Amino acid sequence: MTPAGAYLDHAATSPMPDAVLRAYTDALRTVGNPASTHSDGQRASEVLETAREEIASRLGCDPAELIMTAGGTESINLALKGIYWARRRAGAGPIVLIAAGEHHATVEAAEWLRDTQGADVVWVPIDAEGVLRPEALGQAIADAGADNVALVSFLWANNEVGSVLPVEALCRIAADAGIPVHVDAVAALGQLPLDFARSGAAAMSLSAHKIGGPVGVGALVLGRRTSADPLLHGGSQQRARSGTQNVAGAVGFAAAMRLAIDADGVPHEARITELQRLRDRLVAGVRAADPSAIARGAQGAPDRLPGNAHFTFPGCQGDSLVFLLDAAGVSASVGSACQAGVAEISHVLLAMGVPEPEAAGALRFTLGPDTRDDEIDALLAALPRAISGARSAGLN
Ligand SMILES: Cc1ncc(COP(=O)(O)O)c(C=O)c1O
Protein backbone atom coordinates (compact mmCIF):
# COMPACT_ATOMS: atom_id res chain seq x y z
CA MET A 1 0.00 0.00 0.00
CA THR A 2 1.33 3.47 -0.91
CA PRO A 3 1.20 6.11 1.90
CA ALA A 4 -1.84 7.75 0.27
CA GLY A 5 -3.39 4.42 -0.66
CA ALA A 6 -5.70 1.92 0.96
CA TYR A 7 -5.56 -1.79 1.74
CA LEU A 8 -9.14 -2.98 1.52
CA ASP A 9 -8.56 -6.69 0.96
CA HIS A 10 -8.36 -8.06 4.51
CA ALA A 11 -10.45 -11.08 3.52
CA ALA A 12 -7.63 -12.15 1.20
CA THR A 13 -5.10 -11.75 4.00
CA SER A 14 -4.85 -9.30 6.87
CA PRO A 15 -1.51 -7.67 7.78
CA MET A 16 0.22 -9.00 10.87
CA PRO A 17 0.01 -6.51 13.78
CA ASP A 18 3.26 -5.75 15.63
CA ALA A 19 2.17 -7.58 18.79
CA VAL A 20 1.50 -10.74 16.77
CA LEU A 21 4.78 -10.41 14.87
CA ARG A 22 6.66 -10.13 18.20
CA ALA A 23 4.90 -13.14 19.75
CA TYR A 24 5.41 -15.18 16.56
CA THR A 25 9.09 -14.36 16.04
CA ASP A 26 9.88 -14.87 19.75
CA ALA A 27 8.22 -18.28 19.56
CA LEU A 28 10.29 -19.18 16.46
CA ARG A 29 13.27 -19.28 18.85
CA THR A 30 11.68 -22.14 20.81
CA VAL A 31 14.13 -25.01 21.09
CA GLY A 32 12.87 -28.55 20.79
CA ASN A 33 10.19 -30.68 19.18
CA PRO A 34 7.05 -30.76 21.33
CA ALA A 35 6.90 -34.53 20.87
CA SER A 36 10.36 -35.07 22.41
CA THR A 37 10.54 -36.35 25.96
CA HIS A 38 13.56 -34.29 27.07
CA SER A 39 13.18 -30.99 28.91
CA ASP A 40 13.55 -28.82 25.80
CA GLY A 41 10.83 -30.85 24.11
CA GLN A 42 8.60 -30.59 27.14
CA ARG A 43 9.06 -26.83 27.31
CA ALA A 44 8.12 -26.59 23.61
CA SER A 45 5.10 -28.74 24.31
CA GLU A 46 4.05 -26.45 27.15
CA VAL A 47 4.25 -23.39 24.86
CA LEU A 48 2.22 -25.22 22.22
CA GLU A 49 -0.44 -26.46 24.62
CA THR A 50 -0.82 -23.03 26.23
CA ALA A 51 -1.46 -21.57 22.77
CA ARG A 52 -3.90 -24.39 21.96
CA GLU A 53 -5.81 -23.76 25.20
CA GLU A 54 -6.01 -20.05 24.45
CA ILE A 55 -7.31 -20.60 20.92
CA ALA A 56 -9.79 -23.23 22.12
CA SER A 57 -11.12 -20.98 24.88
CA ARG A 58 -11.97 -18.30 22.31
CA LEU A 59 -13.72 -20.80 20.04
CA GLY A 60 -15.90 -22.49 22.63
CA CYS A 61 -14.24 -25.87 22.21
CA ASP A 62 -12.11 -28.19 24.28
CA PRO A 63 -8.33 -28.08 23.58
CA ALA A 64 -8.51 -31.80 22.77
CA GLU A 65 -10.91 -30.93 19.93
CA LEU A 66 -8.52 -28.42 18.32
CA ILE A 67 -6.32 -29.85 15.55
CA MET A 68 -3.71 -27.38 14.35
CA THR A 69 -3.27 -27.48 10.56
CA ALA A 70 -1.39 -25.70 7.79
CA GLY A 71 -4.32 -23.37 7.04
CA GLY A 72 -7.99 -23.18 6.17
CA THR A 73 -7.60 -25.22 3.00
CA GLU A 74 -6.08 -28.16 4.85
CA SER A 75 -8.71 -27.95 7.60
CA ILE A 76 -11.54 -28.07 5.05
CA ASN A 77 -9.94 -30.96 3.16
CA LEU A 78 -9.45 -32.91 6.39
CA ALA A 79 -13.03 -32.27 7.47
CA LEU A 80 -14.69 -33.15 4.17
CA LYS A 81 -12.55 -36.11 3.18
CA GLY A 82 -11.85 -37.40 6.70
CA ILE A 83 -15.46 -37.30 7.87
CA TYR A 84 -16.68 -38.71 4.54
CA TRP A 85 -14.34 -41.72 4.79
CA ALA A 86 -15.13 -42.35 8.46
CA ARG A 87 -18.88 -42.07 7.90
CA ARG A 88 -18.78 -44.37 4.86
CA ARG A 89 -16.92 -47.00 6.87
CA ALA A 90 -19.57 -46.65 9.57
CA GLY A 91 -22.30 -47.39 7.01
CA ALA A 92 -23.56 -43.92 5.98
CA GLY A 93 -24.59 -43.34 2.37
CA PRO A 94 -22.49 -41.50 -0.24
CA ILE A 95 -24.41 -38.21 -0.47
CA VAL A 96 -22.53 -35.06 0.51
CA LEU A 97 -24.69 -31.95 0.84
CA ILE A 98 -22.71 -28.80 0.06
CA ALA A 99 -24.20 -25.33 0.02
CA ALA A 100 -23.82 -23.56 -3.32
CA GLY A 101 -21.37 -20.64 -3.32
CA GLU A 102 -18.80 -22.18 -0.97
CA HIS A 103 -15.10 -21.32 -0.98
CA HIS A 104 -13.03 -23.12 -3.63
CA ALA A 105 -11.36 -25.29 -0.96
CA THR A 106 -14.75 -26.85 -0.24
CA VAL A 107 -15.89 -26.97 -3.85
CA GLU A 108 -12.72 -28.66 -5.10
CA ALA A 109 -12.53 -31.10 -2.17
CA ALA A 110 -16.16 -32.11 -2.73
CA GLU A 111 -15.60 -32.52 -6.47
CA TRP A 112 -12.56 -34.69 -5.74
CA LEU A 113 -14.68 -36.87 -3.46
CA ARG A 114 -17.23 -37.13 -6.28
CA ASP A 115 -14.70 -37.86 -9.03
CA THR A 116 -12.49 -40.33 -7.18
CA GLN A 117 -14.24 -41.62 -4.04
CA GLY A 118 -17.77 -42.37 -5.22
CA ALA A 119 -19.40 -39.46 -3.39
CA ASP A 120 -22.68 -38.13 -4.70
CA VAL A 121 -22.35 -34.36 -4.25
CA VAL A 122 -25.60 -32.40 -4.05
CA TRP A 123 -25.29 -28.60 -4.19
CA VAL A 124 -27.93 -27.14 -1.92
CA PRO A 125 -29.31 -23.84 -3.28
CA ILE A 126 -28.60 -20.54 -1.55
CA ASP A 127 -30.94 -17.54 -1.77
CA ALA A 128 -30.47 -14.17 -3.48
CA GLU A 129 -28.47 -12.92 -0.47
CA GLY A 130 -26.09 -15.88 -0.59
CA VAL A 131 -27.62 -17.56 2.46
CA LEU A 132 -28.39 -21.25 2.91
CA ARG A 133 -31.83 -21.24 4.52
CA PRO A 134 -32.96 -23.93 6.98
CA GLU A 135 -35.90 -24.84 4.71
CA ALA A 136 -33.51 -25.50 1.79
CA LEU A 137 -31.30 -27.76 3.93
CA GLY A 138 -34.33 -29.56 5.39
CA GLN A 139 -35.66 -30.16 1.88
CA ALA A 140 -32.28 -31.43 0.64
CA ILE A 141 -32.05 -33.91 3.54
CA ALA A 142 -35.62 -35.07 2.97
CA ASP A 143 -34.96 -35.52 -0.78
CA ALA A 144 -31.74 -37.45 -0.14
CA GLY A 145 -32.99 -39.53 2.80
CA ALA A 146 -31.03 -38.91 6.02
CA ASP A 147 -29.38 -42.35 6.02
CA ASN A 148 -27.91 -41.69 2.59
CA VAL A 149 -26.09 -38.51 3.66
CA ALA A 150 -22.49 -38.72 4.85
CA LEU A 151 -22.11 -35.06 5.79
CA VAL A 152 -23.23 -31.47 5.27
CA SER A 153 -20.92 -28.48 4.73
CA PHE A 154 -21.57 -24.74 4.60
CA LEU A 155 -19.95 -21.40 5.43
CA TRP A 156 -20.48 -19.54 8.71
CA ALA A 157 -20.28 -16.34 6.66
CA ASN A 158 -19.77 -15.95 2.94
CA ASN A 159 -16.25 -14.68 2.19
CA GLU A 160 -17.33 -12.84 -0.97
CA VAL A 161 -20.66 -11.16 -0.28
CA GLY A 162 -20.39 -11.11 3.54
CA SER A 163 -23.75 -12.71 4.40
CA VAL A 164 -23.96 -14.56 7.72
CA LEU A 165 -25.70 -17.93 7.79
CA PRO A 166 -28.16 -19.11 10.49
CA VAL A 167 -25.60 -21.65 11.69
CA GLU A 168 -27.35 -22.92 14.82
CA ALA A 169 -30.67 -23.50 13.05
CA LEU A 170 -28.94 -25.29 10.17
CA CYS A 171 -26.88 -27.50 12.48
CA ARG A 172 -29.99 -28.42 14.47
CA ILE A 173 -31.72 -29.67 11.32
CA ALA A 174 -28.74 -31.84 10.37
CA ALA A 175 -28.23 -33.07 13.96
CA ASP A 176 -31.91 -34.07 14.20
CA ALA A 177 -31.30 -36.18 11.10
CA GLY A 178 -28.11 -37.66 12.61
CA ILE A 179 -25.82 -36.02 10.03
CA PRO A 180 -22.52 -34.31 10.99
CA VAL A 181 -22.02 -30.71 9.82
CA HIS A 182 -18.75 -29.06 8.85
CA VAL A 183 -18.76 -25.25 9.01
CA ASP A 184 -16.16 -23.14 7.19
CA ALA A 185 -15.75 -20.29 9.70
CA VAL A 186 -12.65 -18.77 8.06
CA ALA A 187 -14.38 -15.54 6.98
CA ALA A 188 -16.33 -15.19 10.25
CA LEU A 189 -13.37 -15.45 12.62
CA GLY A 190 -12.62 -12.19 14.42
CA GLN A 191 -15.81 -10.52 13.15
CA LEU A 192 -18.49 -12.65 14.76
CA PRO A 193 -18.59 -14.49 18.08
CA LEU A 194 -17.87 -18.15 17.33
CA ASP A 195 -18.94 -20.74 19.87
CA PHE A 196 -18.34 -24.22 18.55
CA ALA A 197 -20.18 -26.05 21.34
CA ARG A 198 -23.21 -23.82 20.98
CA SER A 199 -23.27 -23.99 17.18
CA GLY A 200 -24.05 -27.70 17.14
CA ALA A 201 -21.49 -28.28 14.36
CA ALA A 202 -19.41 -31.46 14.26
CA ALA A 203 -16.37 -29.70 12.75
CA MET A 204 -15.28 -26.12 12.09
CA SER A 205 -12.43 -24.78 9.92
CA LEU A 206 -10.35 -21.68 10.70
CA SER A 207 -7.35 -19.85 9.30
CA ALA A 208 -4.87 -17.58 11.11
CA HIS A 209 -3.85 -15.20 8.32
CA LYS A 210 -7.32 -13.75 7.84
CA ILE A 211 -7.02 -12.15 11.29
CA GLY A 212 -3.37 -11.08 11.15
CA GLY A 213 -1.84 -14.41 12.17
CA PRO A 214 0.76 -16.30 10.14
CA VAL A 215 -0.07 -17.62 6.66
CA GLY A 216 -0.03 -21.42 6.53
CA VAL A 217 -1.49 -21.85 10.00
CA GLY A 218 -5.06 -22.93 10.70
CA ALA A 219 -7.18 -25.20 12.80
CA LEU A 220 -9.89 -27.78 12.50
CA VAL A 221 -12.15 -28.09 15.49
CA LEU A 222 -13.29 -31.70 15.42
CA GLY A 223 -15.99 -32.47 17.97
CA ARG A 224 -15.04 -35.24 20.37
CA ARG A 225 -17.83 -37.48 19.08
CA THR A 226 -16.90 -36.96 15.41
CA SER A 227 -14.48 -39.28 13.65
CA ALA A 228 -12.32 -38.25 10.70
CA ASP A 229 -9.84 -40.48 8.90
CA PRO A 230 -6.48 -38.72 8.49
CA LEU A 231 -5.26 -37.21 5.22
CA LEU A 232 -1.66 -37.30 6.41
CA HIS A 233 -0.14 -40.43 7.86
CA GLY A 234 2.89 -40.42 10.10
CA GLY A 235 3.69 -39.89 13.75
CA SER A 236 0.06 -39.35 14.91
CA GLN A 237 1.06 -36.19 16.79
CA GLN A 238 -2.54 -35.00 16.77
CA ARG A 239 -5.84 -36.81 16.48
CA ALA A 240 -6.44 -37.21 12.69
CA ARG A 241 -3.25 -35.31 11.77
CA SER A 242 0.37 -36.34 11.64
CA GLY A 243 3.38 -34.07 11.34
CA THR A 244 5.64 -32.21 13.78
CA GLN A 245 3.56 -29.50 15.36
CA ASN A 246 4.15 -25.85 14.53
CA VAL A 247 4.75 -24.26 17.93
CA ALA A 248 5.42 -20.74 16.64
CA GLY A 249 2.43 -20.96 14.28
CA ALA A 250 0.15 -21.85 17.19
CA VAL A 251 1.58 -18.99 19.30
CA GLY A 252 1.11 -16.55 16.40
CA PHE A 253 -2.46 -17.75 15.87
CA ALA A 254 -3.23 -17.40 19.61
CA ALA A 255 -1.76 -13.87 19.66
CA ALA A 256 -3.81 -12.88 16.59
CA MET A 257 -6.98 -14.23 18.21
CA ARG A 258 -6.24 -12.40 21.45
CA LEU A 259 -5.94 -9.15 19.52
CA ALA A 260 -8.86 -9.80 17.16
CA ILE A 261 -11.24 -10.84 19.90
CA ASP A 262 -10.11 -9.05 23.05
CA ALA A 263 -8.34 -6.24 21.13
CA ASP A 264 -5.90 -5.46 23.92
CA GLY A 265 -8.32 -3.78 26.26
CA VAL A 266 -10.64 -2.33 23.61
CA PRO A 267 -13.93 -4.24 23.94
CA HIS A 268 -14.73 -6.39 20.92
CA GLU A 269 -18.11 -4.66 20.45
CA ALA A 270 -16.43 -1.24 20.28
CA ARG A 271 -14.03 -2.52 17.61
CA ILE A 272 -16.86 -4.03 15.61
CA THR A 273 -18.87 -0.80 15.88
CA GLU A 274 -15.90 1.13 14.49
CA LEU A 275 -15.46 -1.40 11.68
CA GLN A 276 -19.14 -1.01 10.83
CA ARG A 277 -18.88 2.78 10.89
CA LEU A 278 -16.02 2.72 8.39
CA ARG A 279 -17.78 0.14 6.22
CA ASP A 280 -21.01 2.18 6.23
CA ARG A 281 -19.04 5.30 5.25
CA LEU A 282 -17.52 3.32 2.40
CA VAL A 283 -20.93 2.02 1.28
CA ALA A 284 -22.50 5.50 1.35
CA GLY A 285 -19.53 6.90 -0.59
CA VAL A 286 -19.73 4.19 -3.25
CA ARG A 287 -23.47 4.78 -3.65
CA ALA A 288 -22.85 8.51 -4.06
CA ALA A 289 -20.08 7.88 -6.61
CA ASP A 290 -22.26 5.50 -8.63
CA PRO A 291 -25.97 5.31 -7.83
CA SER A 292 -26.28 2.40 -10.29
CA ALA A 293 -23.93 0.21 -8.17
CA ILE A 294 -25.83 -2.69 -6.59
CA ALA A 295 -24.92 -3.78 -3.04
CA ARG A 296 -24.86 -7.57 -2.84
CA GLY A 297 -25.40 -9.93 0.08
CA ALA A 298 -27.46 -9.36 3.21
CA GLN A 299 -27.50 -5.73 4.29
CA GLY A 300 -27.04 -4.67 7.90
CA ALA A 301 -26.05 -6.34 11.17
CA PRO A 302 -26.39 -9.07 12.35
CA ASP A 303 -26.83 -10.69 8.94
CA ARG A 304 -23.67 -9.27 7.42
CA LEU A 305 -19.98 -9.32 8.32
CA PRO A 306 -19.12 -5.88 9.74
CA GLY A 307 -15.95 -5.54 7.64
CA ASN A 308 -17.40 -6.49 4.24
CA ALA A 309 -18.86 -4.33 1.46
CA HIS A 310 -19.67 -5.87 -1.91
CA PHE A 311 -21.04 -4.29 -5.07
CA THR A 312 -21.61 -5.01 -8.71
CA PHE A 313 -21.05 -2.06 -11.03
CA PRO A 314 -23.17 -2.25 -14.21
CA GLY A 315 -21.18 -2.08 -17.45
CA CYS A 316 -17.83 -2.67 -15.70
CA GLN A 317 -15.55 -5.67 -15.46
CA GLY A 318 -14.51 -6.29 -11.84
CA ASP A 319 -10.91 -7.04 -12.84
CA SER A 320 -10.69 -3.67 -14.70
CA LEU A 321 -11.85 -1.93 -11.52
CA VAL A 322 -9.28 -3.83 -9.43
CA PHE A 323 -6.56 -2.86 -11.94
CA LEU A 324 -7.53 0.82 -12.09
CA LEU A 325 -7.90 1.12 -8.31
CA ASP A 326 -4.55 -0.59 -7.86
CA ALA A 327 -2.98 2.04 -10.11
CA ALA A 328 -4.35 4.62 -7.65
CA GLY A 329 -2.84 2.72 -4.68
CA VAL A 330 -6.06 1.01 -3.56
CA SER A 331 -6.17 -2.77 -3.05
CA ALA A 332 -9.58 -4.39 -3.46
CA SER A 333 -10.73 -7.66 -4.97
CA VAL A 334 -13.28 -9.08 -7.37
CA GLY A 335 -13.92 -11.61 -4.64
CA SER A 336 -13.62 -14.63 -6.89
CA ALA A 337 -10.65 -16.79 -7.62
CA CYS A 338 -8.27 -16.13 -10.46
CA GLN A 339 -7.18 -19.48 -11.75
CA ALA A 340 -4.11 -19.54 -13.97
CA GLY A 341 -4.38 -15.78 -14.32
CA VAL A 342 -7.88 -15.90 -15.80
CA ALA A 343 -10.49 -13.97 -13.84
CA GLU A 344 -13.62 -16.06 -13.42
CA ILE A 345 -17.13 -14.82 -12.90
CA SER A 346 -18.00 -15.39 -9.25
CA HIS A 347 -19.73 -18.73 -8.72
CA VAL A 348 -21.20 -17.21 -5.54
CA LEU A 349 -23.01 -14.45 -7.43
CA LEU A 350 -24.18 -16.92 -10.08
CA ALA A 351 -25.54 -19.21 -7.33
CA MET A 352 -27.38 -16.18 -5.91
CA GLY A 353 -29.10 -15.81 -9.28
CA VAL A 354 -27.18 -12.72 -10.42
CA PRO A 355 -27.08 -12.68 -14.25
CA GLU A 356 -23.59 -13.24 -15.69
CA PRO A 357 -23.09 -9.73 -17.20
CA GLU A 358 -23.94 -8.17 -13.81
CA ALA A 359 -21.79 -10.64 -11.89
CA ALA A 360 -18.82 -9.70 -14.09
CA GLY A 361 -18.80 -6.24 -12.47
CA ALA A 362 -18.15 -7.47 -8.91
CA LEU A 363 -15.92 -5.62 -6.48
CA ARG A 364 -15.35 -6.58 -2.83
CA PHE A 365 -13.94 -4.31 -0.15
CA THR A 366 -12.92 -5.89 3.14
CA LEU A 367 -11.80 -3.87 6.13
CA GLY A 368 -9.69 -4.88 9.10
CA PRO A 369 -8.83 -3.68 12.58
CA ASP A 370 -6.27 -1.15 11.33
CA THR A 371 -8.44 0.35 8.57
CA ARG A 372 -8.52 4.16 8.83
CA ASP A 373 -10.77 6.94 7.58
CA ASP A 374 -8.05 8.18 5.24
CA GLU A 375 -8.10 4.80 3.46
CA ILE A 376 -11.82 5.19 2.82
CA ASP A 377 -11.05 8.74 1.59
CA ALA A 378 -8.38 7.36 -0.76
CA LEU A 379 -10.81 4.82 -2.18
CA LEU A 380 -13.62 7.31 -2.64
CA ALA A 381 -11.24 9.77 -4.33
CA ALA A 382 -10.03 7.11 -6.78
CA LEU A 383 -13.34 5.37 -7.46
CA PRO A 384 -15.13 7.72 -9.91
CA ARG A 385 -12.20 7.62 -12.36
CA ALA A 386 -11.84 3.86 -11.97
CA ILE A 387 -15.55 3.36 -12.68
CA SER A 388 -15.57 5.59 -15.76
CA GLY A 389 -12.34 3.97 -16.99
CA ALA A 390 -13.73 0.46 -16.47
CA ARG A 391 -17.03 1.41 -18.07
CA SER A 392 -15.43 2.84 -21.20
CA ALA A 393 -13.15 -0.23 -21.41
CA GLY A 394 -16.28 -2.39 -21.14
CA LEU A 395 -17.89 -0.58 -24.06
CA ASN A 396 -14.99 -1.26 -26.44
C1 LIG B 1 -14.08 -18.82 3.49
C2 LIG B 1 -12.69 -19.32 3.27
N1 LIG B 1 -12.43 -20.62 3.48
C3 LIG B 1 -11.19 -21.11 3.33
C4 LIG B 1 -10.12 -20.34 2.93
C5 LIG B 1 -8.76 -20.94 2.77
O1 LIG B 1 -7.93 -20.59 3.86
P1 LIG B 1 -6.33 -20.62 3.69
O2 LIG B 1 -5.95 -19.43 2.87
O3 LIG B 1 -5.80 -20.52 5.10
O4 LIG B 1 -5.96 -21.92 3.07
C6 LIG B 1 -10.37 -18.98 2.68
C7 LIG B 1 -9.27 -18.10 2.19
O5 LIG B 1 -9.40 -17.48 1.15
C8 LIG B 1 -11.68 -18.46 2.86
O6 LIG B 1 -11.96 -17.16 2.63
The ligand as a Gaussian input file, in Angstrom:
#p B3LYP/6-31G(d) Opt

LIG

0 1
 C      -14.077000     -18.816000       3.490000
 C      -12.692000     -19.319000       3.271000
 N      -12.425000     -20.616000       3.479000
 C      -11.191000     -21.112000       3.333000
 C      -10.124000     -20.338000       2.935000
 C       -8.764000     -20.944000       2.774000
 O       -7.929000     -20.591000       3.859000
 P       -6.326000     -20.621000       3.687000
 O       -5.946000     -19.431000       2.873000
 O       -5.797000     -20.525000       5.101000
 O       -5.958000     -21.918000       3.073000
 C      -10.366000     -18.977000       2.678000
 C       -9.272000     -18.100000       2.187000
 O       -9.404000     -17.482000       1.146000
 C      -11.679000     -18.459000       2.858000
 O      -11.957000     -17.164000       2.628000

